[in-house]
Amino acid sequence: MNEFTTNPKYLKGRGAQINPSSRFEKYNYDENPLAGADADVNQVPTEFITVHPKTIVNKVPSPDIPMDFSLNPYQGCEHGCIYCYARNTHPYWGYSAGLEFEQKILVKKEAAALLEAKIKSPRWKATPIMLSGNTDCYQPAERKMKITRSLLEVFWKYRHPVGIITKNSMILRDLGLLQKLASENLVQVSISITTLDEKLRKFMEPRTATAKARLKTIEMLSSAGIPVNVMMAPIIPAMNDHEIFKVLEAAANAGATSAGHTIVRLNGDVEKIFVDWIQKTFPDRAEKVLNKIKDCHGGKTGDSRFKTRMSGEGKIAEMINQQFKMATKKYFKKNKRVPLNTSLHEAFKTDQLRLF
């Protein structure tokens, strides 16, 4: 792999380098977030914006997602992963899917109260809820906001099952609470690891925990009795597909008991953001990477088809999927997740209703 960009105008500490205009805006604006200024991340500081949603639990209509409901305490994500499909949700709030997705973080401070109202409703039937689905519930803002922790406290209070996916070792802050949930089979954790190459991670996922820290997180969670899945998502051909065996071996050695993956797809504004990024960071291989991505999705960089969009199709996708299958078979003998417990919450509600 060649050296990474030394372009002085490259915005260090961020993933996206541009701000594509929202398709919902009447007027277009300059895509360059610096507009000729020096490329300094301090010139685009993170802004936290409090929002007041009426509901917090969202139905997930996709058959590709293992849980039927998700909950996002934040919108936008400072982690800045360049490939993130969730970028396309930011324009619905009036912001760009590019740098503004990383810079303007919407905070839902009433999330715990909204969750509690939802799951204690007589009409609600216990089913696992995924944290987060759209943005990382342990992104840097959580260190101060502690919204995710307040949500876990609600899940424990009502003995309700929850799934968590994160790239951040900050999850270890809540180890004791997660142990309580795990003792009743009420939690499963997925740690996302896309690469063991620290130089690549710094550009591709600039504000995430290092791979070393994520492996240590898997080890500590697993040692505490918390079931951990590793997600290699996404796999990007000609960038990290050669690491499949290494990532799964390292994760298994750290204590992960199952593994999953997706193949990158560049839907909506993510395509423009990713193309701009890879042309600036890997100009010598940009065309090769983009062509291989297209090969995985019927000639396009994006794919919205259920049951195909995450696994891809064609020869390259087939090779990636077969490699992952072989690596999983080698390092994860069972590779099965035990269904989370829903009975405790239903019993809890029944006991509560008897009080009235």
Residue frames as qw, qx, qy, qz and C-alpha x, y, z in Angstrom:
[[0.000, 0.890, 0.456, 0.000, 0.00, 0.00, 0.00],
 [0.419, 0.496, -0.029, 0.760, 1.44, 3.36, -1.00],
 [0.206, -0.163, -0.449, 0.854, 1.92, 6.22, 1.39],
 [0.048, 0.763, 0.630, -0.136, -1.16, 8.14, 2.36],
 [0.259, 0.842, 0.219, 0.419, -1.87, 11.67, 1.23],
 [0.488, -0.307, -0.206, 0.791, 0.46, 14.50, 2.24],
 [0.086, 0.648, 0.390, 0.648, -1.83, 17.13, 0.69],
 [0.168, -0.013, -0.444, 0.880, -1.62, 20.19, 3.01],
 [0.434, -0.139, -0.096, -0.885, -5.29, 20.92, 2.30],
 [0.571, -0.213, -0.782, -0.130, -6.38, 17.50, 3.56],
 [0.477, -0.595, 0.134, -0.633, -8.57, 17.95, 6.62],
 [0.373, 0.173, -0.861, 0.299, -6.90, 15.82, 9.26],
 [0.129, 0.062, 0.740, -0.657, -9.02, 14.27, 11.98],
 [0.630, 0.346, 0.234, -0.655, -12.10, 14.09, 9.75],
 [0.603, 0.151, 0.753, 0.215, -13.27, 11.53, 7.22],
 [0.438, 0.755, 0.451, 0.184, -15.28, 13.50, 4.68],
 [0.417, -0.198, 0.125, 0.878, -13.43, 16.31, 2.94],
 [0.104, -0.206, -0.399, -0.887, -16.49, 17.91, 1.30],
 [0.296, 0.321, 0.627, -0.645, -20.06, 18.89, 2.08],
 [0.030, 0.273, 0.760, 0.589, -22.36, 17.78, -0.76],
 [0.358, -0.102, 0.051, -0.927, -25.51, 19.88, -0.92],
 [0.372, 0.186, 0.830, -0.372, -28.57, 18.25, 0.57],
 [0.025, 0.262, 0.775, 0.574, -31.07, 17.10, -2.03],
 [0.131, -0.724, -0.667, 0.118, -33.74, 18.71, 0.13],
 [0.204, -0.600, -0.071, 0.770, -32.18, 22.19, -0.11],
 [0.485, 0.822, 0.275, -0.116, -33.40, 24.69, -2.71],
 [0.280, 0.904, -0.324, 0.019, -29.95, 26.23, -3.17],
 [0.910, 0.060, -0.195, 0.362, -26.54, 24.59, -3.55],
 [0.260, -0.939, 0.222, 0.021, -23.54, 25.85, -1.61],
 [0.310, 0.698, -0.642, 0.066, -19.77, 25.55, -1.79],
 [0.943, -0.135, -0.300, -0.041, -18.85, 21.92, -1.14],
 [0.570, 0.299, -0.475, 0.599, -15.43, 22.89, 0.23],
 [0.538, -0.734, -0.408, 0.077, -15.87, 23.24, 4.01],
 [0.566, -0.437, -0.045, 0.698, -12.67, 25.27, 4.31],
 [0.341, 0.904, 0.251, 0.064, -13.21, 27.57, 1.33],
 [0.495, 0.724, -0.215, 0.430, -9.50, 28.20, 0.84],
 [0.438, -0.792, 0.335, -0.260, -8.49, 28.21, 4.51],
 [0.131, 0.477, -0.860, 0.126, -5.73, 26.07, 5.96],
 [0.758, -0.159, -0.576, -0.262, -6.77, 22.46, 6.53],
 [0.063, 0.238, -0.725, 0.643, -7.05, 22.49, 10.29],
 [0.346, -0.424, -0.832, -0.095, -9.69, 20.43, 12.08],
 [0.183, -0.425, -0.503, 0.730, -10.00, 23.20, 14.67],
 [0.156, 0.125, -0.221, -0.955, -11.58, 25.34, 11.97],
 [0.606, -0.186, -0.510, -0.581, -14.50, 22.95, 11.80],
 [0.119, -0.196, 0.806, -0.546, -15.16, 22.15, 15.48],
 [0.218, -0.344, -0.905, -0.120, -17.90, 19.78, 16.53],
 [0.326, -0.202, 0.110, -0.917, -21.23, 21.36, 17.35],
 [0.064, -0.245, -0.951, 0.178, -23.80, 19.64, 19.56],
 [0.357, -0.159, -0.206, -0.897, -27.43, 20.43, 18.84],
 [0.251, 0.130, 0.844, -0.455, -30.19, 19.29, 21.20],
 [0.403, -0.107, -0.561, -0.715, -33.29, 17.94, 19.46],
 [0.426, -0.024, 0.628, -0.650, -36.60, 16.85, 20.94],
 [0.349, -0.019, -0.807, -0.475, -38.04, 13.83, 19.11],
 [0.687, -0.246, 0.103, -0.676, -41.46, 12.53, 20.10],
 [0.990, -0.082, 0.062, -0.094, -40.41, 8.90, 19.74],
 [0.171, -0.748, 0.633, 0.105, -37.08, 7.12, 20.05],
 [0.563, -0.089, 0.817, 0.085, -37.62, 3.47, 19.04],
 [0.443, 0.503, -0.354, -0.652, -37.65, 2.92, 15.28],
 [0.893, 0.179, 0.392, -0.127, -39.03, -0.02, 13.32],
 [0.116, -0.523, 0.693, 0.482, -36.39, -1.56, 11.03],
 [0.805, 0.370, 0.127, -0.446, -38.12, -2.82, 7.86],
 [0.421, 0.612, -0.643, -0.186, -35.03, -4.53, 6.44],
 [0.987, -0.116, -0.047, -0.101, -34.71, -8.34, 6.37],
 [0.668, 0.470, -0.395, 0.420, -30.92, -7.82, 6.34],
 [0.090, -0.553, 0.487, -0.670, -30.86, -6.57, 9.94],
 [0.397, -0.086, -0.899, 0.161, -31.05, -9.14, 12.77],
 [0.052, -0.389, -0.656, 0.644, -33.14, -6.94, 15.07],
 [0.128, 0.660, 0.667, 0.321, -36.54, -5.47, 14.25],
 [0.149, -0.965, -0.201, -0.080, -36.11, -2.21, 16.16],
 [0.611, 0.191, -0.191, 0.745, -33.32, 0.34, 16.62],
 [0.309, -0.910, -0.236, 0.140, -32.64, 3.30, 18.88],
 [0.586, 0.399, -0.046, 0.704, -30.28, 6.18, 18.10],
 [0.385, -0.743, -0.320, 0.444, -29.37, 8.52, 20.97],
 [0.142, -0.617, 0.246, 0.734, -27.41, 10.68, 18.52],
 [0.701, 0.648, 0.288, 0.079, -27.73, 11.63, 14.85],
 [0.346, 0.842, -0.364, 0.197, -24.48, 12.26, 13.04],
 [0.921, -0.335, 0.001, 0.199, -21.24, 10.74, 14.27],
 [0.104, -0.911, 0.380, 0.120, -17.84, 12.17, 15.12],
 [0.786, -0.199, 0.532, 0.244, -16.14, 8.89, 14.29],
 [0.246, 0.739, -0.315, -0.542, -16.14, 10.07, 10.68],
 [0.591, -0.011, 0.770, 0.239, -16.09, 6.68, 8.96],
 [0.116, 0.365, -0.415, -0.825, -15.88, 7.60, 5.30],
 [0.196, -0.071, -0.877, -0.432, -18.05, 4.72, 4.05],
 [0.151, 0.227, 0.773, -0.572, -20.88, 5.11, 6.60],
 [0.038, -0.444, -0.760, -0.474, -24.33, 4.49, 5.09],
 [0.206, -0.714, -0.573, 0.345, -25.89, 6.54, 7.92],
 [0.201, -0.230, 0.126, 0.944, -24.50, 9.70, 6.35],
 [0.084, -0.307, -0.636, -0.702, -27.54, 9.70, 4.09],
 [0.288, -0.679, -0.670, 0.083, -29.85, 10.35, 7.05],
 [0.317, -0.401, -0.208, 0.834, -28.30, 13.73, 7.91],
 [0.014, -0.150, -0.387, -0.910, -29.89, 15.63, 4.98],
 [0.331, -0.595, -0.693, -0.236, -33.30, 14.83, 6.49],
 [0.428, -0.682, -0.365, 0.468, -32.27, 17.11, 9.36],
 [0.210, 0.975, 0.071, -0.012, -31.14, 19.87, 6.99],
 [0.331, -0.762, 0.492, 0.259, -27.42, 19.09, 7.04],
 [0.551, 0.572, -0.562, -0.230, -24.92, 17.68, 4.59],
 [0.992, -0.122, -0.031, -0.026, -24.00, 14.00, 4.59],
 [0.664, 0.499, -0.332, 0.448, -20.37, 15.03, 4.32],
 [0.329, 0.248, -0.530, 0.741, -18.35, 16.89, 6.90],
 [0.425, -0.377, 0.135, -0.812, -21.50, 18.18, 8.63],
 [0.866, -0.216, -0.403, -0.202, -22.43, 14.57, 9.47],
 [0.723, -0.045, -0.460, 0.514, -19.27, 14.48, 11.61],
 [0.212, 0.225, -0.221, 0.925, -19.39, 18.08, 12.76],
 [0.452, -0.249, 0.064, -0.854, -23.06, 18.71, 13.65],
 [0.257, -0.085, -0.952, 0.143, -24.16, 16.08, 16.16],
 [0.529, -0.423, -0.188, -0.711, -27.83, 16.00, 17.12],
 [0.128, 0.123, -0.850, 0.497, -28.32, 14.99, 20.75],
 [0.578, -0.428, -0.485, -0.497, -31.48, 13.37, 22.13],
 [0.003, -0.352, 0.659, -0.665, -31.27, 14.12, 25.83],
 [0.666, -0.116, 0.323, -0.662, -34.75, 12.73, 26.60],
 [0.546, 0.248, -0.748, -0.285, -33.92, 9.36, 25.01],
 [0.135, 0.029, -0.926, 0.351, -34.09, 7.36, 28.26],
 [0.374, 0.238, 0.491, -0.750, -37.49, 8.78, 29.24],
 [0.631, 0.341, -0.290, -0.633, -38.86, 8.09, 25.75],
 [0.426, 0.200, -0.879, -0.068, -37.52, 4.53, 25.85],
 [0.073, 0.059, 0.836, -0.541, -39.04, 3.92, 29.27],
 [0.530, 0.294, 0.216, -0.765, -42.44, 5.16, 28.10],
 [0.596, 0.337, -0.557, -0.471, -42.22, 2.88, 25.07],
 [0.432, 0.154, -0.888, 0.028, -41.26, -0.39, 26.71],
 [0.095, 0.118, 0.796, -0.586, -43.55, -0.11, 29.70],
 [0.536, 0.124, -0.154, -0.821, -46.56, 0.43, 27.46],
 [0.702, 0.037, 0.643, -0.304, -49.07, -2.45, 27.72],
 [0.775, 0.584, 0.032, -0.239, -49.06, -2.62, 23.91],
 [0.252, 0.733, -0.629, -0.052, -45.30, -3.20, 23.66],
 [0.996, -0.085, 0.027, -0.015, -44.15, -6.79, 23.25],
 [0.455, -0.709, 0.462, 0.278, -40.56, -7.42, 24.27],
 [0.856, 0.448, 0.109, 0.235, -38.20, -7.77, 21.32],
 [0.647, -0.296, 0.073, 0.699, -34.49, -6.93, 21.11],
 [0.211, 0.972, 0.089, -0.051, -33.73, -3.28, 20.33],
 [0.788, 0.183, 0.026, 0.588, -30.47, -2.39, 18.61],
 [0.191, -0.935, 0.074, 0.288, -28.19, 0.41, 19.78],
 [0.212, 0.507, 0.179, -0.816, -27.66, 2.15, 17.43],
 [0.604, 0.504, 0.610, 0.097, -27.99, 1.19, 13.80],
 [0.393, 0.876, 0.174, 0.219, -27.51, 4.66, 12.37],
 [0.186, 0.794, -0.403, 0.415, -24.73, 6.20, 14.44],
 [0.590, 0.062, -0.706, 0.386, -22.38, 4.88, 17.09],
 [0.538, -0.759, -0.289, -0.225, -23.95, 5.04, 20.56],
 [0.712, -0.561, -0.011, 0.422, -20.44, 5.25, 22.07],
 [0.497, 0.643, 0.049, 0.581, -19.11, 8.04, 19.87],
 [0.400, 0.159, -0.381, 0.818, -16.98, 10.70, 21.66],
 [0.316, -0.472, -0.034, -0.822, -20.01, 12.77, 22.74],
 [0.780, -0.396, -0.450, -0.180, -21.16, 9.91, 24.97],
 [0.563, 0.029, -0.522, 0.640, -18.25, 10.44, 27.33],
 [0.029, -0.061, 0.292, -0.954, -19.89, 13.65, 28.54],
 [0.530, -0.166, -0.252, -0.793, -23.56, 13.14, 27.61],
 [0.140, -0.099, 0.931, -0.324, -23.94, 9.61, 29.07],
 [0.671, 0.125, -0.047, -0.729, -27.18, 9.07, 27.16],
 [0.673, 0.173, -0.698, -0.175, -26.29, 5.52, 26.17],
 [0.190, 0.077, -0.839, 0.504, -25.62, 4.64, 29.79],
 [0.416, 0.074, 0.390, -0.818, -29.02, 6.05, 30.80],
 [0.735, 0.175, -0.366, -0.544, -30.61, 3.85, 28.14],
 [0.525, 0.146, -0.830, 0.118, -28.85, 0.74, 29.43],
 [0.094, -0.036, 0.693, -0.714, -30.12, 1.56, 32.92],
 [0.648, 0.133, 0.070, -0.747, -33.67, 1.56, 31.53],
 [0.708, 0.207, -0.623, -0.260, -33.11, -1.75, 29.74],
 [0.316, 0.102, -0.855, 0.397, -31.87, -3.27, 33.00],
 [0.319, -0.011, 0.463, -0.827, -34.66, -1.73, 35.09],
 [0.754, 0.206, 0.078, -0.619, -37.29, -3.32, 32.87],
 [0.602, -0.175, 0.772, 0.110, -35.26, -6.45, 32.08],
 [0.675, 0.675, 0.131, -0.268, -35.49, -5.73, 28.37],
 [0.807, -0.004, 0.371, 0.460, -33.11, -7.24, 25.74],
 [0.196, 0.932, -0.128, -0.276, -30.73, -4.96, 23.84],
 [0.849, 0.190, 0.183, 0.457, -28.06, -5.36, 21.16],
 [0.139, -0.908, 0.151, 0.365, -25.12, -2.99, 20.83],
 [0.800, 0.344, 0.157, 0.466, -22.74, -2.32, 17.96],
 [0.158, -0.969, 0.106, 0.157, -19.80, 0.03, 18.37],
 [0.727, 0.492, -0.229, 0.420, -16.26, 0.87, 17.27],
 [0.038, -0.750, 0.324, -0.575, -15.41, 2.56, 20.55],
 [0.533, -0.009, -0.753, 0.386, -13.72, 1.08, 23.61],
 [0.232, -0.302, 0.288, -0.879, -15.73, 3.53, 25.73],
 [0.760, -0.259, -0.424, -0.418, -18.24, 0.71, 26.11],
 [0.616, -0.020, -0.674, 0.409, -15.98, -0.63, 28.87],
 [0.121, -0.281, 0.329, -0.893, -17.12, 2.26, 31.06],
 [0.707, -0.159, 0.048, -0.687, -20.45, 0.44, 31.38],
 [0.401, 0.227, -0.888, -0.007, -18.96, -3.00, 31.99],
 [0.127, 0.032, 0.820, -0.557, -20.73, -3.53, 35.31],
 [0.572, 0.314, 0.216, -0.726, -24.13, -2.70, 33.85],
 [0.620, 0.373, -0.559, -0.405, -23.48, -4.91, 30.84],
 [0.165, 0.171, -0.948, 0.212, -22.55, -7.78, 33.17],
 [0.401, 0.177, 0.617, -0.654, -25.92, -7.48, 34.88],
 [0.671, 0.414, -0.106, -0.606, -27.71, -7.60, 31.55],
 [0.481, 0.388, -0.767, -0.172, -25.58, -10.52, 30.36],
 [0.146, -0.139, 0.892, -0.405, -26.33, -12.48, 33.54],
 [0.548, 0.360, 0.583, -0.479, -29.94, -12.69, 32.35],
 [0.436, 0.196, 0.709, 0.519, -29.09, -13.07, 28.64],
 [0.188, 0.859, 0.402, -0.254, -30.35, -9.57, 27.91],
 [0.117, 0.893, -0.252, -0.354, -27.43, -8.18, 25.89],
 [0.845, 0.170, 0.296, 0.412, -25.22, -8.98, 22.92],
 [0.089, -0.854, 0.197, 0.473, -22.35, -6.76, 21.80],
 [0.800, 0.456, 0.206, 0.331, -20.86, -6.43, 18.32],
 [0.315, -0.733, 0.242, 0.553, -17.47, -4.79, 17.97],
 [0.690, 0.718, 0.088, 0.005, -16.75, -3.54, 14.46],
 [0.462, -0.574, 0.472, 0.483, -13.21, -4.09, 13.17],
 [0.695, 0.699, 0.054, -0.161, -12.54, -3.22, 9.54],
 [0.646, 0.613, -0.348, 0.293, -8.74, -3.21, 9.53],
 [0.787, -0.500, -0.081, 0.353, -5.70, -3.96, 11.65],
 [0.545, 0.319, 0.089, 0.770, -3.70, -1.40, 9.65],
 [0.252, -0.678, -0.374, 0.581, -3.47, 1.66, 11.92],
 [0.127, -0.249, 0.294, 0.914, -2.44, 4.00, 9.10],
 [0.140, -0.319, -0.726, -0.593, -5.51, 3.04, 7.09],
 [0.275, -0.639, -0.695, 0.180, -7.80, 3.34, 10.10],
 [0.232, -0.486, -0.177, 0.824, -6.65, 6.90, 10.81],
 [0.103, 0.134, -0.398, -0.901, -7.83, 8.00, 7.39],
 [0.320, -0.254, -0.790, -0.458, -10.83, 5.71, 6.93],
 [0.547, -0.659, -0.509, -0.088, -12.22, 5.93, 10.50],
 [0.330, 0.574, -0.305, 0.684, -10.37, 8.93, 11.97],
 [0.283, -0.504, 0.407, -0.708, -11.95, 9.23, 15.43],
 [0.912, -0.216, -0.250, -0.245, -12.56, 5.61, 16.27],
 [0.668, -0.595, 0.446, 0.016, -10.66, 3.44, 18.72],
 [0.176, 0.571, -0.763, -0.249, -7.56, 1.71, 17.36],
 [0.814, 0.050, -0.521, -0.252, -7.83, -1.93, 16.31],
 [0.405, 0.162, -0.760, 0.482, -5.61, -2.82, 19.26],
 [0.259, -0.087, 0.469, -0.840, -8.03, -1.08, 21.63],
 [0.749, 0.021, -0.176, -0.638, -11.02, -2.83, 20.02],
 [0.717, 0.105, -0.689, 0.031, -9.39, -6.24, 20.41],
 [0.164, 0.108, -0.705, 0.682, -8.67, -5.44, 24.06],
 [0.507, -0.058, 0.170, -0.843, -12.33, -4.41, 24.42],
 [0.805, 0.035, -0.473, -0.357, -13.44, -7.78, 23.02],
 [0.525, 0.132, -0.759, 0.362, -11.13, -9.51, 25.47],
 [0.058, -0.085, 0.572, -0.814, -12.43, -7.62, 28.49],
 [0.655, -0.020, -0.033, -0.754, -16.09, -7.97, 27.54],
 [0.784, 0.083, -0.587, -0.183, -15.69, -11.67, 26.85],
 [0.377, 0.133, -0.757, 0.517, -13.81, -12.22, 30.13],
 [0.265, -0.044, 0.441, -0.856, -16.70, -10.54, 31.93],
 [0.305, 0.278, 0.899, -0.150, -19.18, -13.03, 30.49],
 [0.422, 0.639, 0.136, -0.629, -20.64, -10.74, 27.83],
 [0.732, 0.297, 0.556, 0.258, -21.20, -12.40, 24.43],
 [0.011, 0.727, -0.253, -0.638, -19.23, -10.58, 21.73],
 [0.747, 0.505, 0.395, 0.177, -19.61, -10.71, 17.97],
 [0.284, -0.464, 0.318, 0.777, -17.03, -9.18, 15.64],
 [0.568, 0.737, 0.352, -0.105, -18.30, -7.34, 12.56],
 [0.408, -0.217, 0.430, 0.775, -15.94, -6.80, 9.66],
 [0.263, 0.743, 0.597, 0.150, -18.12, -4.18, 8.08],
 [0.853, 0.464, 0.050, -0.233, -17.62, -3.08, 5.50],
 [0.699, -0.167, 0.502, 0.481, -15.15, -5.10, 3.50],
 [0.355, 0.845, -0.100, -0.386, -13.82, -2.87, 0.73],
 [0.913, 0.235, 0.202, 0.265, -12.22, -4.74, -2.18],
 [0.616, 0.510, -0.086, 0.594, -8.58, -3.81, -2.84],
 [0.115, -0.745, 0.266, -0.601, -8.44, -2.02, 0.52],
 [0.392, -0.455, 0.656, -0.457, -9.09, -4.39, 3.42],
 [0.928, 0.067, -0.114, -0.348, -10.32, -7.65, 1.87],
 [0.648, 0.386, -0.615, 0.231, -6.83, -9.13, 2.22],
 [0.073, -0.392, 0.646, -0.650, -7.18, -8.82, 6.02],
 [0.765, -0.266, -0.248, -0.531, -10.20, -11.12, 6.44],
 [0.844, -0.106, -0.498, 0.165, -8.30, -14.05, 7.96],
 [0.383, 0.204, -0.460, 0.775, -6.11, -11.80, 10.11],
 [0.346, -0.354, 0.126, -0.859, -9.05, -9.82, 11.54],
 [0.839, -0.271, -0.249, -0.400, -11.10, -12.92, 12.36],
 [0.764, 0.019, -0.531, 0.365, -8.13, -14.74, 13.87],
 [0.175, 0.260, -0.410, 0.857, -7.31, -11.77, 16.10],
 [0.533, -0.330, 0.007, -0.779, -10.95, -11.36, 17.16],
 [0.884, -0.183, -0.400, -0.161, -11.35, -15.05, 17.94],
 [0.619, 0.097, -0.531, 0.571, -8.15, -15.05, 19.98],
 [0.059, -0.295, 0.295, -0.907, -9.51, -12.07, 21.91],
 [0.174, 0.166, 0.832, -0.500, -12.65, -13.99, 22.83],
 [0.535, 0.224, -0.138, -0.803, -15.27, -13.16, 20.20],
 [0.508, 0.039, 0.848, -0.146, -17.65, -16.07, 19.68],
 [0.566, 0.588, 0.574, 0.070, -19.20, -15.14, 16.34],
 [0.226, -0.348, 0.325, 0.850, -18.48, -13.05, 13.27],
 [0.478, 0.713, 0.510, -0.063, -20.33, -11.23, 10.53],
 [0.327, -0.246, 0.340, 0.847, -19.51, -9.00, 7.57],
 [0.481, 0.778, 0.335, -0.228, -20.87, -6.75, 4.85],
 [0.567, 0.183, 0.352, 0.722, -19.45, -5.59, 1.53],
 [0.063, -0.413, -0.097, 0.903, -19.24, -1.83, 1.08],
 [0.255, 0.649, 0.630, 0.342, -22.03, -0.07, -0.79],
 [0.198, -0.190, -0.049, 0.960, -21.97, 3.61, -1.63],
 [0.080, 0.686, 0.703, 0.166, -25.59, 4.71, -1.73],
 [0.058, -0.952, -0.300, 0.017, -26.77, 8.30, -2.19],
 [0.054, 0.964, -0.232, 0.122, -24.39, 11.07, -1.15],
 [0.739, -0.507, 0.411, 0.165, -21.90, 8.52, 0.26],
 [0.815, 0.364, 0.274, 0.357, -20.71, 7.78, -3.27],
 [0.303, 0.867, -0.038, 0.394, -19.58, 11.37, -3.93],
 [0.444, -0.827, 0.308, -0.152, -18.03, 11.66, -0.47],
 [0.863, -0.246, 0.399, 0.188, -16.15, 8.37, -0.79],
 [0.731, 0.534, 0.185, 0.383, -14.96, 9.06, -4.34],
 [0.077, 0.926, -0.167, 0.329, -13.60, 12.46, -3.31],
 [0.624, -0.680, 0.379, -0.070, -11.89, 10.90, -0.28],
 [0.890, -0.060, 0.378, 0.248, -10.24, 8.00, -2.08],
 [0.598, 0.699, 0.080, 0.383, -9.01, 10.23, -4.90],
 [0.080, -0.900, 0.278, -0.326, -7.28, 12.37, -2.27],
 [0.642, -0.577, 0.492, -0.117, -5.92, 9.56, -0.11],
 [0.662, -0.108, 0.699, 0.248, -5.22, 6.77, -2.63],
 [0.451, 0.678, -0.155, -0.560, -5.04, 8.45, -6.06],
 [0.121, 0.443, -0.835, -0.303, -2.99, 5.57, -7.43],
 [0.002, -0.102, -0.995, -0.008, -5.61, 2.94, -6.61],
 [0.384, 0.266, 0.337, -0.817, -8.86, 4.92, -6.58],
 [0.603, 0.281, -0.401, -0.630, -10.06, 3.68, -9.98],
 [0.390, 0.119, -0.913, -0.008, -9.23, 0.07, -9.11],
 [0.068, 0.151, 0.786, -0.596, -11.14, 0.19, -5.81],
 [0.467, 0.320, 0.155, -0.810, -14.18, 1.89, -7.34],
 [0.563, 0.260, -0.611, -0.492, -14.33, -0.55, -10.25],
 [0.283, 0.012, -0.945, 0.165, -14.19, -3.51, -7.87],
 [0.247, 0.233, 0.591, -0.732, -16.97, -2.02, -5.76],
 [0.563, 0.325, -0.181, -0.738, -19.07, -1.65, -8.91],
 [0.438, 0.188, -0.851, -0.220, -18.36, -5.26, -9.80],
 [0.054, -0.109, -0.895, 0.430, -19.94, -6.26, -6.48],
 [0.272, 0.480, 0.524, -0.649, -23.16, -4.38, -7.19],
 [0.541, 0.576, 0.604, 0.100, -24.12, -5.01, -10.78],
 [0.461, 0.472, 0.257, 0.706, -22.05, -2.18, -12.23],
 [0.179, -0.848, -0.093, -0.490, -23.00, 0.44, -9.66],
 [0.241, 0.347, -0.635, 0.646, -21.28, 1.62, -6.51],
 [0.416, -0.143, 0.468, -0.767, -24.56, 1.57, -4.57],
 [0.380, -0.143, -0.877, -0.256, -27.16, -1.09, -3.94],
 [0.420, -0.203, 0.339, -0.817, -30.52, -0.88, -2.15],
 [0.741, -0.044, -0.538, -0.400, -31.82, -4.39, -2.85],
 [0.694, -0.465, 0.416, -0.361, -32.74, -6.37, 0.23],
 [0.926, -0.123, 0.357, 0.025, -30.79, -9.62, 0.69],
 [0.786, 0.444, 0.101, 0.419, -28.23, -8.51, -1.93],
 [0.102, 0.939, -0.091, 0.315, -27.04, -5.04, -0.93],
 [0.480, -0.772, 0.403, -0.099, -24.86, -6.19, 2.00],
 [0.804, -0.190, 0.531, 0.188, -23.40, -9.36, 0.47],
 [0.150, 0.624, -0.482, -0.596, -23.03, -8.16, -3.10],
 [0.885, 0.316, 0.331, -0.086, -22.97, -10.30, -6.24],
 [0.553, 0.771, -0.316, 0.010, -20.55, -11.22, -8.98],
 [0.847, 0.188, -0.397, 0.299, -17.12, -12.87, -8.92],
 [0.222, 0.459, -0.468, 0.722, -15.37, -10.44, -6.57],
 [0.573, -0.410, 0.234, -0.670, -18.20, -10.49, -4.04],
 [0.962, -0.069, -0.210, -0.158, -18.30, -14.28, -4.27],
 [0.669, 0.294, -0.490, 0.476, -14.56, -14.51, -3.53],
 [0.097, -0.455, 0.422, -0.778, -14.90, -12.17, -0.55],
 [0.767, -0.293, 0.089, -0.563, -17.88, -14.07, 0.83],
 [0.941, 0.057, -0.331, 0.045, -16.12, -17.43, 0.38],
 [0.420, 0.394, -0.528, 0.624, -13.00, -16.14, 2.11],
 [0.362, -0.417, 0.353, -0.756, -15.08, -14.93, 5.02],
 [0.912, -0.154, -0.111, -0.363, -16.92, -18.24, 5.18],
 [0.827, 0.184, -0.447, 0.286, -13.63, -20.16, 5.30],
 [0.179, 0.418, -0.493, 0.742, -12.14, -17.84, 7.92],
 [0.607, -0.369, 0.178, -0.681, -15.27, -18.13, 10.04],
 [0.957, -0.055, -0.244, -0.143, -15.21, -21.91, 9.81],
 [0.663, 0.300, -0.492, 0.478, -11.55, -21.92, 10.82],
 [0.167, 0.267, -0.484, 0.817, -11.73, -19.54, 13.79],
 [0.490, -0.096, 0.342, -0.796, -15.37, -19.74, 14.93],
 [0.004, 0.000, 0.996, 0.092, -16.49, -23.34, 15.25],
 [0.139, 0.539, 0.792, -0.251, -20.07, -22.60, 16.24],
 [0.058, 0.040, 0.263, 0.962, -20.54, -18.99, 15.08],
 [0.275, -0.585, -0.682, -0.342, -24.05, -18.85, 16.50],
 [0.105, -0.287, 0.321, -0.896, -25.69, -16.20, 18.61],
 [0.113, -0.371, -0.884, 0.260, -28.04, -17.32, 21.37],
 [0.137, -0.669, -0.441, -0.582, -31.42, -15.54, 21.07],
 [0.014, 0.264, -0.437, 0.860, -31.85, -12.86, 23.70],
 [0.122, -0.372, -0.864, 0.318, -34.27, -13.36, 26.57],
 [0.209, -0.354, -0.255, -0.875, -37.65, -11.64, 26.15],
 [0.539, -0.468, -0.693, -0.101, -39.55, -13.47, 28.88],
 [0.397, -0.299, -0.492, 0.715, -38.23, -11.44, 31.82],
 [0.073, -0.007, -0.048, -0.996, -39.66, -8.20, 30.52],
 [0.496, -0.310, -0.558, -0.589, -43.07, -9.74, 29.87],
 [0.580, -0.407, -0.664, 0.240, -43.09, -11.18, 33.39],
 [0.255, -0.152, -0.284, 0.912, -42.00, -7.79, 34.74],
 [0.259, -0.164, -0.255, -0.917, -44.92, -6.06, 33.02],
 [0.582, -0.379, -0.666, -0.271, -47.38, -8.66, 34.27],
 [0.499, -0.353, -0.572, 0.547, -46.22, -8.13, 37.85],
 [0.082, -0.061, -0.085, 0.991, -46.50, -4.36, 37.46],
 [0.383, -0.270, -0.457, -0.756, -50.03, -4.54, 36.07],
 [0.543, -0.404, -0.733, 0.068, -51.13, -6.57, 39.09],
 [0.275, -0.205, -0.418, 0.841, -50.43, -3.50, 41.22],
 [0.229, -0.007, -0.120, -0.966, -53.29, -1.60, 39.59]]
